[in-house]
Amino acid sequence: MKEIESKIDSARFRLFEARERRIHPHKDDKILTDWNGLMIAALARGAQVLGDKAYSDAAEGAVEFLLIKLRKPDGRLLHRFREGEAGVAAHLDDYAFLVWGLIETYEATFDARFLKTALELNKDMIRHFWDQQGGGLYFTSDDAENLIVRNKEVYDGALPSGNAVAMLNLLRLGRFTGEADLEDRAFKLQRGFSQQVRQFPSGYTQFLSAVDFSLGSSHEVVISGALAQKRC
């Protein structure tokens, strides 16, 4: 067995040396706010399920990086970071996915900073992306580059749609804070896309997950008292 492993290691080393003599392909090494938001949500959920602090630590570290490197002084997000430079105005997915990650990180750590930041970014998202006439959220902000059409997407492809993730975020943040306006916006979003979703439900699984959350039963647990208070 050891002899086989040794031969495999030797072959890998020779292959690596041969590849190093070739021209390297270009690498897509930029850091994206939306993709990192999804990663943060997954890490924080993993910490909750497995009780492994390494996952929550990684989620917190990623959040800290994004908020330092990809958030402007006015609080608005940027989309990408590479070689020390951040740029490109954030789109809907950047806000929705990062807010999702912050909610999960809050639930994993119970650190109120994450909930506070989630509410701040969610407020910015509503202010700059919300469709006042038809409900729902545009993919681009109201102060982004002028386009022929401001698209609103709810279909789930390789990634969940920003509108679907935002709807569940609004519902969860509404339950956390008791702010009825947040849940009202979620229901407006739901009504705005309901006809489209009815035509092909299997293409809108994240949207339907939010609908299920809104209709299903939930439990609220309130723990009161001074943090320093101890019981024997």
N, C-alpha and C positions, 0 to 999 in steps of 0.2 A: 504494500500500500504506500509506504513512504517513498519507494522507488518511483512509483507512478506519479505521486505528487511532485517529486523533484523534477521529473521530466516535463510535467505540465508547467511548473514554474519557469523552467529553462526556456520552454517554447514561448511562453508569454513575454519573457524578457527579450528574446530575440525579435518577436513580433513588434514589441514596443520600440526597440531600437530602429527597426526598419521603418516604422511609421514616423518616427522623429526626423528621419531624413527627407520626408516628403513635405511639401508645402501645406501648412495647416489651413483648414477651412476657416472662414470667418465665424466668429462665435457671437451669438446673441446674448450678451451678458448684462443687459440693462435690467434694472430693478423697477418693477411696475407696482403701483399702489394697489390696483384691483386684485392682481394675482396674489400679492402678499396678504391682502385682506382675507382671501379664501384660506391661505395657509395658516394664518393666525387663528381663524375660526376652527380649523381642523385640529390644530395643536391644543387650543384651549378646551375643545370638546374632549379630546383624548385625555387631557389632565383630569377632567371631571369623571370620565368613565373609568379610567385605570388608576386614578389616584397617584399618578406619577408627576412629581413636582418638576422634573426635567422638561416636561412638555409645557407647563405653564410658564416656566422661566424663559423658554424659547419664545413663547408667544409674547411675553412682556418685552423681551429684548427687541423683537421685530416691531412691536408697536412703538417703542421708544425711538427706534431708527426712523420710522416713517414720519413720526410727529416732529422730529428734529430736522430731517433732511428734505421732507416732501410736504411740509406745511409752511405757508408763507406767514409773515408777521400779522397779516390781517385775518389769519385763521383758515384761509382757503387752501385747498389741496392742489398739488401738482401730480402729474401722471407718471413721470418716469425720472429715474436717477441713474447716471452713468459717469464714471470717471470724475467724481466729485462735483458734478453739475446736475441740478434738477431743472426740469422744464416741462412744457406742454400743459396747458390748462386741464385740470381733471375733468373727466366725464362722469356720467351717472354711476357706472359700475365702480369707479374708484371710491365714491362716497358710500354707496350701498354696501359693498363688500367689506370695506374697512369698518363701518358701523357694525356690521354683523360680527366681525372679529372682536371688536371692542365689547360687544354685549356678551359674547362667549367668554372673553377674558375676565370680565366682571363677575360672571357666574362661577368661574374657576377660582378666583382669588378673593372675591368680595371687597375688592379695592374700589372705593367709590370714584376714584379718578377716572377709571375707564368708562364708567357709566356717564359721568359728567362730560367727558370728551365725546362720547357717542351722541349725546343729546345736542352738543354744540355743532357737530358735523351734520347731524340729521337736520338741524334748523337751517344751516347753510344750504343743504341739498333742497329743502322745500322752497327756500327763498329764490333760488336761482334755476331750479329745474322743473318746478311744478307747473302744469298746464292749468291756468285759471279757468279756462272755458270748458275743456273736455275732461279734466281730471287726469290723473296719471303723471308720469315724469318723462320729460324729454331726455334724450341721450346726451345732448349738449346743453350748456348753461345759457342763460339769457344774455350774458356778456362775452360769450365766446365768439370765434370767427363767424362772420355772416355766412349762412348756407342757404341754398335754394329752398330746402325743406328741413325742418327740425324733426328728426325721426323719434318715434316712441316705440320701443320694442318690448315685447313681453314673452316672445318665444324662447324656450330653453334649448340651446344648442349644446356645444361642448362645455360651455359655462352656463350657469343659470342667468336669467335675465335680471338686469338691474331693477326693473319694476317689481318683479316677483320677490326678490330679496328685500327690497325696500318695504314692500307691504308687510312682510313678516316682521321686519325691524320695527315698523310703526306700531304694530299690534303689541309686540313685546315691550317696547318702551312705554307705550300707553299703560300697560299693566303695571310696570315698575313704578311709574310716577303718578298714576291716577289722572293724567292729563287727557281729558276726553277728546280733545282736538286731534290727537295723534291717531286714536282708533277711528275717529270720523274720517280722517284722510285715507286711512287704509280701506275703509268701506267704499269711499268714493273711487279709489283706485280699482277696487274689485268690480264695482259696477261699470266703470269705464271700459274694462276689457272683457266683461262676462260673455258678450255675444261672440267675440273672437275665440275665446277659450272653448265654448260649447261646440264649436265646429270640429275641433280636433283635440280633445282633452289630453291625450297622451303626449302632445307636444308642449304641455305647460305644467309639468310635474311640480316645479318649485312653486308656481302660482297656486296650484291645488293644495300643496302643503300648507301654504299660508291660509287658504280658505278653511282647511281642516282645523287649523289652530284656532281660527276665529269662531268656528261652530262647535268645536269639541269642548268638553268640560276641562276645567283647570282648577288648580288648588293654590290658594294664597296662604303663605305662612308668615306671620309677623312675630318677630322676637323683639321685645322691648326691655329697657333697663339700661343702667350705666354699664359701659364696657369694663370698667375697673371693678365692678361689683362681683364678689365671689360668694359661692355658697359652699357650705361644708356638707 
